[in-house]
Amino acid sequence: MFSIIILTHNSREFVRPCLDSVFGQEGYKDFEVVVVDNASGDGTLELIKEYPKLSLIKNQKNLGACEGRNQGIEASRGDWILTLDCDVILEKDFLLKAAEEIRKAPLDIGIGQPKIFTPLEKIPLSMGQLNPVRNEIANEASFLTGFNCDKKMIYSCGLHLSWTRRFFDIGKNRKDCLKFNKPGYVFGACSAAAFYKRKMLEELKEKSGYFDQRFFFLVEDVDLAWRARKKGYKTLFLPRIYCWHKGNSSKTSKKLRQYFCWRNRFYSIAKNEGLVKYSLKIFPVLCYDLPRLVYLTLLRNIPINVIFACVRRGAQTFFSSVIPAPAGIQKKKIVIFNSGSFIYGAERGLINFVKAVRDKFKVIVVLPGPGPLENKIREIYPEVSIKIFPLAVLKSSLSPFYYLSFVFLLIIDVIYFSFFIIFKKIDIVCSNSLLLIFPAAAAKFTGRKNIWFIREFSPCRLLNRILGRSVEKLSDEVICQSETIKKELNIKRKAEIIYEPLDKANYTIYDFYAARKELNIPVGAKVMALISRIHPLKGQYEFIRAIKDILKKYQNLALVVAGGITVSSMKSRLYKRKILKLIEKEALKNVFFLGYVGDISKVICAADICIFPFRRKEPFGIAAAEALAFGKQTFFPFEGGLAEVQQIFQKGSELDTAKIIEAVSALKSSGSDNLEELFIPQMLSFSEYRNEIISLLENS
């Protein structure tokens, strides 16, 4: 028994000749017809209902050829499935000859390929008597008028796989001749009209169905034939059986067909070739693809972004097919990339993130080099894996060599970490910096969830707009550390605002005198502290120069500069040298340059006043929030993220040199009252932060 599966989608002008040729078969009646309609809106359904002997499956939306055929196969009962496009017309004894050929076919035949012609000139006269149901002739199909039987043009005699991994229909657009009248084995069958053994289909069935539903349409028959060959089944070309097929009855645009053709070709190679074989055959594949890429983009006007989308989607399938995700994983795996190796605001955020998720997720941290951050994580969270690898970090530079090296490293990182993500079975990819773009690209290539933590923005407004658009395009979830960041980057779609927490467990309340002795600061001095990374936009040099005369005049006044530099930043190194030269030139012996200090609590406890003389709008200001939590007099500009800090704490003073000197002079004695507990608003509590992060990740 044959089960004939016919797909329709806005197919009114084609489906009647097709159904007439099916129900008008001579000499063989042991078949059933299942029509699957993909949300037609042109009257196709009304026409189909005129044929009471068929089963109809109506879909509310266009599910594509693959899922539609799968529905038909599931609903059918025959030992052999005949898939038909709605614009196919069968020869009058098509099924009779098919039954004879299949009965004598070897047992290892799983797929049968009839000869398919392209109707060009005139329909055979015998086709005019095919409709006993409606007593009408089948040549009302306009595309079949005027066919000359002596000039049959072939559409397909089966599928062929070339050495360049190109798939094509054998004999397409060639005149029929003796060469195409000999039965034999071919790679696969064109699903526009093909026979499939049900037993084989059940063996090949995947989670995505008999036909892989990820293909939607085009090349799905190649994939099924390839899987059948790997299972030991063969495809037999049956030239005695023939039909006519118009092609592209769905009227799909050329650009869309090219997209699916490219994408699904990569799908099929990725699924069925395997990593080793694919690597060995990459050269012949490129021999075909590169010239074709030039042809499509330059001569056929196919947009290059369409081609790249095909490659990306094909890569996703390739990577996911190399190592499928194992069942029964208890903990999802997260990899998070950080742009630095020292511990500043973003790195403290990284430590908070690791602490929040490590109980429910397995975490891998990737850093650009060894340093204090690596040591800190290994010390407090030994179960967390750390990988050191050169990372492509975006930064402003006047050197063209930097941008060349950045692009080169970016490509290396995308390729390397795409494989890393797959082989380590990573579920979620996180970037902890706006300046790290490649993690999102690697996540896209491998089909993983991407979460982008945004903790900064650029001083350049145009660059912010570009980066903001990139974040929106590449990321699945965006977490901004403040409202200011979202506004500056012009992120229009919804982005979660999750403030960086102040976790009491991360801080130590030091004895005032002990902290100063350990930092080599005069115990009896009145201490101002500048706590920030050394950078021109942080304003350390400008502040020291503004108060240098005050520092010379009052020897009981001390200024502490706590903060390291980004080693790779020439700008930061030159700025630090500028500060040191100023201190040396002005003989400012009461300025103490501490460099990087791992425990920020020690510096805050040793200070009387904390100052943040920033020269730009800050994304947030976690160090200022820490100073306020310790109850210190804190001066900072009330703009950007620092304005949000001030609103949260309802404390802090506007940055003004005269007011700072006045506040220092008003100190009755150096040192503060002993602090018993940090003041942390609920909005910045660690428990609040952890709940928000876990909720977001679990819903990813």
C-alpha positions in Angstrom: 0.0 0.0 0.0 1.2 3.5 -0.9 0.6 6.5 1.3 0.8 9.7 -0.9 1.7 12.8 1.0 1.0 16.1 -0.8 2.0 19.5 0.5 0.0 22.7 -0.3 0.6 26.3 0.5 -1.5 28.8 -1.6 -1.5 26.2 -4.3 -5.0 26.6 -5.9 -3.7 26.8 -9.5 -1.6 23.6 -9.2 -3.4 21.3 -6.8 -6.3 20.2 -9.0 -4.2 18.7 -11.8 -2.1 17.0 -9.2 -5.0 15.4 -7.4 -6.7 14.5 -10.6 -3.6 12.6 -11.8 -3.4 10.8 -8.4 -7.1 9.7 -8.3 -7.1 8.9 -12.0 -4.4 6.2 -11.7 -5.1 3.1 -13.9 -4.6 -0.5 -12.8 -3.7 0.3 -9.1 -6.0 1.5 -6.4 -4.3 0.4 -3.2 -3.3 3.8 -1.9 -4.3 6.6 0.5 -3.8 10.3 0.0 -2.9 12.7 2.9 -2.9 16.4 2.0 -1.1 18.7 4.5 -2.0 22.4 4.0 0.4 25.0 5.4 -2.1 27.9 6.1 -3.2 28.5 2.5 -5.3 31.7 2.0 -6.1 31.6 -1.7 -9.0 29.1 -1.7 -6.8 25.9 -1.8 -8.7 24.3 1.1 -12.1 24.8 -0.6 -10.8 23.1 -3.7 -9.2 20.2 -1.8 -12.6 19.5 0.0 -14.0 18.6 -3.4 -12.1 15.3 -3.1 -13.7 13.3 -0.4 -11.4 10.3 -0.6 -8.4 12.1 0.9 -7.4 13.0 4.5 -6.7 16.7 5.2 -4.4 18.2 7.8 -4.8 21.9 8.2 -2.0 24.0 9.8 -2.6 27.4 11.2 0.8 28.7 9.9 3.3 27.7 7.3 5.4 25.0 9.0 7.6 24.3 6.0 8.0 21.3 3.8 9.8 19.2 6.4 7.4 19.4 9.3 4.4 19.2 6.9 5.7 15.9 5.4 6.4 14.6 8.9 2.8 15.2 9.8 1.6 13.4 6.7 3.9 10.4 7.4 2.7 10.2 11.0 -1.0 10.2 9.9 -0.5 7.6 7.1 -0.5 3.8 7.2 1.3 2.6 4.0 4.4 0.5 3.8 5.8 2.9 1.2 5.5 6.7 1.4 5.3 8.7 -1.8 6.0 12.4 -1.2 4.6 14.8 -3.9 4.8 18.5 -4.3 1.5 20.0 -5.2 2.7 20.9 -8.7 3.5 17.3 -9.7 1.4 15.4 -12.2 1.7 11.6 -12.4 1.7 9.5 -15.6 -1.5 7.5 -15.8 0.0 4.1 -14.7 2.6 5.6 -12.3 1.5 3.7 -9.2 1.1 0.4 -11.1 4.6 0.5 -12.5 5.9 1.7 -9.1 4.3 -1.4 -7.4 6.0 -3.7 -9.9 9.4 -2.1 -9.6 9.3 -2.1 -5.8 8.2 -5.8 -5.6 11.4 -6.9 -7.4 13.8 -4.3 -5.8 16.5 -5.7 -3.5 15.8 -5.6 0.3 18.4 -2.8 0.9 16.5 -0.3 -1.2 15.0 2.3 1.1 14.4 5.1 -1.4 13.0 5.0 -5.0 13.5 7.8 -7.5 11.1 8.1 -10.5 12.1 10.1 -13.5 10.8 13.6 -13.2 10.3 15.8 -16.3 9.9 19.6 -16.5 6.7 20.4 -18.4 7.9 22.9 -21.1 5.8 22.6 -24.2 2.8 20.3 -24.5 1.0 17.9 -22.2 0.6 14.3 -23.5 -2.9 13.7 -24.9 -3.4 10.7 -22.5 -3.2 13.1 -19.6 -6.4 14.7 -20.8 -8.5 11.8 -19.6 -7.2 11.6 -16.0 -10.1 13.0 -14.0 -12.9 10.5 -13.4 -14.0 12.5 -10.3 -14.7 15.7 -12.1 -14.7 14.6 -15.8 -12.3 17.5 -16.6 -9.0 17.4 -18.3 -5.8 17.9 -16.4 -4.3 20.3 -18.9 -6.2 23.2 -17.2 -2.9 23.6 -15.4 -1.6 26.5 -17.4 2.0 25.5 -17.0 1.4 22.2 -18.9 -0.1 23.6 -22.0 1.7 22.8 -25.3 4.0 19.9 -24.2 5.7 17.9 -27.0 6.2 14.3 -26.0 9.2 14.0 -28.3 11.1 16.7 -26.4 11.0 15.8 -22.8 13.2 17.9 -20.6 14.4 16.3 -17.4 13.9 17.9 -14.0 15.6 15.1 -11.9 16.8 11.5 -12.2 18.0 11.5 -8.6 20.5 13.4 -6.5 24.3 13.4 -6.9 27.0 14.3 -4.4 30.1 15.8 -6.0 33.7 15.9 -4.6 33.1 19.6 -3.7 30.2 18.5 -1.6 27.8 20.1 -4.0 24.4 18.4 -4.4 22.5 18.6 -7.7 19.7 16.9 -9.6 21.0 14.4 -12.2 20.1 15.4 -15.8 18.4 18.6 -14.8 17.5 20.8 -17.8 18.8 18.2 -20.3 16.8 16.4 -22.9 15.9 12.8 -22.2 18.1 10.2 -23.9 19.2 6.6 -23.5 21.6 7.5 -20.7 18.7 8.4 -18.5 16.7 5.3 -19.3 18.9 2.8 -17.4 18.0 1.9 -13.8 20.8 2.2 -11.2 21.9 3.5 -7.8 22.0 7.2 -7.1 23.0 9.2 -4.0 19.4 10.2 -3.1 15.9 11.1 -4.4 14.4 14.5 -5.1 11.5 14.7 -2.6 9.2 16.5 -5.1 8.4 12.9 -6.1 10.1 10.2 -4.2 9.3 6.8 -2.6 10.4 6.1 1.0 10.2 2.7 2.8 8.4 3.2 6.1 10.6 0.8 7.9 13.6 2.9 6.9 12.0 6.1 8.0 11.2 4.7 11.4 14.9 3.8 11.8 16.1 7.2 10.7 13.6 9.2 12.7 15.2 11.9 14.9 13.9 14.3 17.5 13.3 16.7 14.7 11.3 14.2 12.7 11.8 11.9 9.7 12.7 15.0 7.6 14.8 17.3 9.8 12.5 20.1 10.6 15.3 22.6 11.1 15.8 22.6 7.3 12.3 24.1 6.8 12.5 23.4 3.0 15.3 22.7 0.4 18.1 20.1 0.8 16.0 18.2 3.4 15.9 15.3 0.9 19.7 15.3 0.7 20.0 15.0 4.5 17.5 12.1 4.6 19.3 10.3 1.8 22.7 10.8 3.5 21.4 9.4 6.8 19.9 6.5 4.9 23.2 5.6 3.2 25.0 5.7 6.6 22.4 3.1 7.8 23.1 0.8 4.8 20.0 1.8 2.7 20.3 2.6 -1.1 18.4 4.8 -3.5 17.3 3.2 -6.8 16.6 5.2 -9.9 13.4 3.9 -11.6 13.2 5.3 -15.2 10.1 3.4 -16.2 8.1 5.5 -13.7 7.8 9.2 -14.6 5.9 12.3 -13.8 6.0 16.1 -14.4 7.1 18.8 -12.0 7.0 22.5 -12.5 9.2 23.6 -9.5 8.9 26.6 -7.1 5.1 26.5 -7.0 5.4 28.3 -3.6 6.8 31.3 -5.6 9.6 31.8 -3.1 11.9 34.7 -3.9 15.3 34.0 -5.3 17.1 35.6 -2.4 15.1 33.4 0.1 15.8 30.3 -1.9 19.5 31.1 -2.0 19.5 31.6 1.7 17.9 28.2 2.5 20.0 26.5 -0.2 23.3 27.8 1.3 22.2 27.4 4.9 20.8 23.9 4.5 23.8 22.8 2.5 26.0 23.6 5.5 23.5 21.9 7.7 23.6 18.7 5.8 27.4 18.6 5.5 27.8 19.5 9.2 25.3 16.8 10.3 26.5 13.9 8.2 30.2 14.5 7.3 31.6 14.6 10.9 34.5 16.7 12.2 37.5 14.7 10.8 36.0 14.1 7.3 34.8 17.7 7.0 38.3 19.1 8.0 39.9 16.9 5.3 37.5 18.0 2.7 37.4 21.7 3.5 39.6 22.6 0.5 37.3 21.1 -2.2 34.3 22.6 -0.4 36.0 26.1 -0.6 36.9 25.4 -4.3 33.2 25.4 -5.0 31.9 27.9 -2.4 34.3 30.8 -2.9 33.6 31.3 -6.6 29.9 30.8 -6.0 30.1 33.5 -3.2 31.5 36.0 -5.7 28.9 35.0 -8.3 26.0 35.4 -6.0 27.1 38.7 -4.4 28.3 40.5 -7.5 26.2 39.0 -10.3 23.0 37.8 -8.7 22.8 40.7 -6.1 22.4 38.4 -3.1 23.3 40.5 0.0 26.5 39.4 1.7 24.7 39.4 5.1 22.4 36.6 3.7 25.5 34.5 2.9 27.1 35.1 6.3 23.8 34.2 8.0 23.8 30.9 6.1 27.4 30.2 7.2 26.6 31.1 10.8 23.5 28.8 10.9 25.5 26.0 9.2 28.2 26.5 11.8 25.7 26.2 14.6 24.5 22.9 13.3 28.1 21.7 12.7 29.2 22.5 16.3 26.0 21.0 17.9 26.4 17.9 15.8 30.1 17.4 16.8 29.2 16.8 20.4 25.5 16.6 21.2 24.5 17.8 24.6 24.4 14.9 27.1 21.2 14.1 28.9 20.7 14.4 32.6 23.1 17.3 33.3 22.5 18.5 36.9 24.3 21.9 36.6 24.4 24.1 33.6 27.8 25.4 32.6 28.6 29.1 32.3 31.7 30.6 30.8 32.3 34.3 31.6 34.9 36.4 29.9 36.6 39.4 31.6 38.8 42.0 29.9 41.3 42.6 32.8 43.3 40.8 35.4 43.4 43.4 38.2 40.6 44.0 40.6 38.6 47.1 39.8 34.9 47.8 39.6 34.1 45.3 36.8 36.3 42.6 38.4 34.5 43.0 41.7 31.3 42.5 39.8 32.8 39.3 38.3 33.6 38.0 41.8 30.1 38.8 43.0 28.6 37.0 40.0 30.7 33.9 40.6 29.7 33.9 44.3 26.0 34.3 43.4 25.8 31.4 40.8 28.5 28.9 41.8 26.1 26.7 43.9 23.6 26.3 41.0 25.9 26.5 38.0 29.4 25.3 37.0 31.5 28.4 36.3 34.5 28.8 34.0 36.3 32.2 34.1 38.4 33.3 31.1 41.0 36.1 31.8 43.5 37.8 29.4 46.4 37.1 31.7 47.6 36.1 35.2 47.2 38.7 38.0 45.5 39.6 41.3 42.0 38.6 40.0 43.1 35.1 39.2 44.8 34.7 42.6 41.7 36.1 44.4 39.3 33.7 42.6 41.6 30.7 43.2 41.9 31.6 46.8 38.2 32.0 47.7 36.5 29.8 45.0 38.9 26.9 44.3 36.1 24.9 42.6 35.9 27.6 39.8 37.9 26.8 36.7 40.1 29.6 35.3 41.5 29.8 31.8 44.2 32.2 30.7 44.1 33.1 27.0 44.9 36.3 24.9 41.6 38.2 24.5 40.6 40.7 21.8 39.8 43.8 23.9 38.5 46.8 22.1 40.1 50.1 23.0 40.9 53.5 21.4 44.2 53.7 19.8 46.0 55.8 17.2 48.1 52.9 16.0 47.0 51.0 12.9 49.0 48.0 14.1 46.7 47.7 17.1 43.6 47.4 14.9 45.3 44.9 12.7 46.3 42.8 15.7 42.8 43.3 17.2 41.1 41.9 14.1 43.5 39.0 13.9 43.0 38.2 17.6 39.3 38.6 17.3 39.1 35.9 14.6 41.4 33.6 16.6 39.2 34.1 19.7 35.9 33.5 17.9 37.2 30.2 16.3 39.0 28.9 19.4 36.2 29.6 21.8 33.6 28.3 19.5 35.3 24.9 19.8 35.9 25.5 23.5 32.2 26.2 24.1 31.2 23.0 22.3 33.8 20.6 23.7 33.3 22.0 27.3 29.5 21.7 26.8 28.9 25.3 27.8 25.2 26.3 28.1 25.5 30.1 28.7 28.2 32.5 27.5 28.7 35.7 29.4 30.7 38.8 28.7 31.7 40.9 31.7 32.8 43.9 29.6 31.4 46.1 26.8 34.8 45.9 25.2 34.7 42.1 24.6 32.7 41.4 21.5 33.9 38.0 20.5 32.0 36.0 23.2 28.7 37.1 21.7 29.9 36.1 18.2 31.1 32.7 19.5 27.7 32.2 21.2 25.9 33.0 18.0 28.0 30.6 16.0 27.5 27.8 18.5 23.8 28.5 19.2 24.4 29.2 22.9 22.6 31.7 25.1 24.5 34.9 25.4 24.3 37.3 28.4 26.2 40.6 28.2 27.0 42.5 31.4 27.4 46.2 30.7 29.4 48.0 33.3 30.9 50.9 31.3 30.5 53.1 28.2 32.8 55.2 26.1 33.4 58.9 26.3 32.6 59.1 22.6 28.9 59.4 21.9 29.1 58.0 18.4 31.0 55.0 19.6 28.4 54.4 22.3 25.7 54.3 19.7 27.6 51.8 17.7 28.4 49.6 20.7 24.8 49.8 21.9 23.5 48.6 18.5 26.1 45.8 18.6 24.9 44.7 22.0 21.3 44.7 21.0 22.1 42.7 17.8 24.3 40.1 19.3 23.1 39.5 22.8 20.1 37.5 24.1 20.0 39.2 27.5 21.5 42.6 28.5 22.3 43.5 32.1 23.2 47.1 32.7 24.8 48.1 36.0 22.9 51.4 36.0 20.2 53.4 34.3 23.0 55.8 33.1 24.6 53.0 31.1 21.4 52.0 29.3 20.8 55.7 28.5 24.3 56.4 27.2 24.4 53.3 25.0 20.9 54.1 23.7 19.7 50.5 24.3 16.1 50.8 23.3 14.9 47.2 23.9 14.3 46.1 27.5 17.5 45.7 29.5 17.7 44.5 33.1 19.1 47.0 35.5 20.9 45.1 38.2 23.0 47.2 40.5 26.4 45.9 41.7 25.9 44.6 45.3 28.0 45.4 48.3 28.4 42.1 50.1 29.4 42.5 53.7 31.3 39.3 53.5 33.8 40.9 51.1 34.8 43.7 53.4 36.7 43.9 56.6 36.4 46.7 59.1 40.0 47.4 60.1 41.3 49.2 63.1 42.1 52.8 62.0 45.7 52.8 63.4 46.5 49.2 62.2 45.4 50.1 58.6 47.6 53.1 58.5 50.6 51.3 59.8 50.2 48.5 57.3 49.9 51.0 54.4 52.8 53.2 55.8 50.7 56.2 56.2 51.4 58.7 59.1 49.1 57.7 61.9 48.5 61.3 63.0 47.8 62.8 59.6 44.5 63.9 58.2 44.1 61.6 55.2 42.4 62.2 51.9 42.2 59.1 49.7 41.8 59.0 45.9 40.6 55.4 45.1 40.4 54.6 41.5 42.3 53.0 38.6 45.0 55.4 37.2 43.6 56.9 34.1 43.3 60.4 32.5 39.6 60.4 32.9 39.8 59.6 36.6 41.4 63.0 37.3 44.1 62.1 39.8 46.8 64.4 38.3 44.5 67.3 37.9 43.4 67.1 41.6 46.9 66.8 42.9 48.0 69.8 40.9 45.0 71.8 42.2 45.8 71.2 45.9 49.6 71.0 45.7 50.0 74.3 47.5 47.7 73.2 50.3 49.7 69.9 50.6 53.0 71.9 50.9 51.5 74.3 53.5 50.0 71.6 55.8 52.4 68.8 56.6 49.8 67.1 58.8 47.7 66.6 55.7 48.3 63.4 53.6 47.0 62.4 50.2 46.8 58.7 49.4 46.5 57.6 45.8 45.4 54.0 45.6 45.0 52.4 42.2 46.9 50.5 39.5 47.0 50.9 35.8 45.9 48.7 32.9 49.3 47.3 31.8 48.4 47.2 28.1 47.3 50.9 28.1 50.0 53.3 27.0 47.7 56.1 28.0 47.5 54.9 31.6 51.2 54.3 31.8 52.0 57.8 30.6 49.4 59.3 32.9 50.9 57.5 35.9 54.4 58.8 34.9 53.0 62.3 34.7 51.6 62.0 38.3 54.9 60.7 39.7 56.8 63.5 38.0 54.5 66.1 39.5 55.0 64.6 43.0 58.7 64.6 42.5 58.9 68.1 41.0 56.8 69.7 43.7 58.5 67.7 46.5 55.1 66.5 47.8 56.4 64.3 50.5 52.9 63.9 52.0 51.5 62.3 48.9 51.6 58.5 49.1 51.3 56.6 45.9 50.2 53.1 46.9 49.6 51.6 43.5 47.2 48.7 43.3 45.8 47.6 46.7 44.0 44.3 46.8 41.9 45.0 49.9 40.0 48.2 49.3 38.6 48.1 52.9 42.0 48.8 54.2 42.4 52.0 52.3 38.9 53.3 53.1 39.4 52.5 56.8 42.7 54.4 56.8 41.2 57.5 55.2 39.3 60.4 56.7 37.8 61.6 53.5 37.4 59.8 50.2 37.5 61.7 47.0 36.6 60.8 43.4 37.7 63.6 41.1 36.4 62.0 38.0 36.5 64.1 34.8 33.8 62.2 32.9 30.3 60.9 33.5 30.8 57.6 35.4 28.8 54.4 34.6 28.1 53.8 38.3 30.8 54.3 40.9 31.2 51.2 43.1 34.2 52.6 45.0 32.2 55.7 46.0 29.3 53.4 47.1 31.9 51.4 49.2 33.2 54.6 50.9 29.6 55.7 51.7 28.9 52.2 53.1 31.9 52.7 55.5 30.4 56.0 56.6 33.2 58.2 55.2 32.8 61.7 54.0 32.8 61.2 50.3 33.1 63.8 47.5 32.2 63.1 43.9 30.5 64.8 40.9 26.7 64.4 41.0 26.2 63.2 37.5 25.8 59.9 35.6 26.0 56.8 37.7 27.4 58.7 40.7 24.2 60.6 40.8 22.4 57.2 41.2 24.8 56.3 44.0 23.9 59.5 45.8 20.2 58.9 45.3 20.5 55.3 46.7 22.5 56.3 49.8 21.1 59.9 50.2 24.6 60.8 51.3 27.7 62.3 49.7 29.0 65.7 48.8 29.4 67.5 45.5 33.0 67.6 44.3 34.5 71.0 45.0 38.1 71.6 46.0 37.4 74.4 48.4 34.7 72.4 50.2 37.1 69.4 50.4 39.8 71.6 52.1 37.2 73.0 54.4 36.1 69.6 55.4 39.7 68.5 56.1 40.3 71.6 58.2 37.2 70.9 60.2 38.4 67.5 61.3 39.1 67.8 65.0 41.5 64.8 65.0 42.6 62.3 62.5 40.8 59.0 62.5 37.1 58.1 62.6 35.0 56.6 65.3 35.1 52.8 65.3 32.6 51.4 62.8 30.6 48.4 63.9 28.7 47.6 60.8 28.5 48.7 57.1 25.5 50.6 56.0 24.2 48.8 52.8 20.8 49.9 51.3 18.5 47.0 50.3 18.8 47.9 46.6 22.6 47.1 46.8 22.3 44.0 49.1 23.9 40.8 47.9 20.7 38.7 48.6 18.7 41.0 46.2 21.4 40.7 43.6 21.7 37.0 43.8 17.9 36.5 43.5 17.8 38.6 40.3 20.8 36.9 38.7 19.6 33.4 39.4 16.1 34.2 38.2 17.5 35.5 34.9 19.9 32.6 34.3 17.3 29.9 35.1 14.9 31.5 32.6 17.6 31.6 30.0 
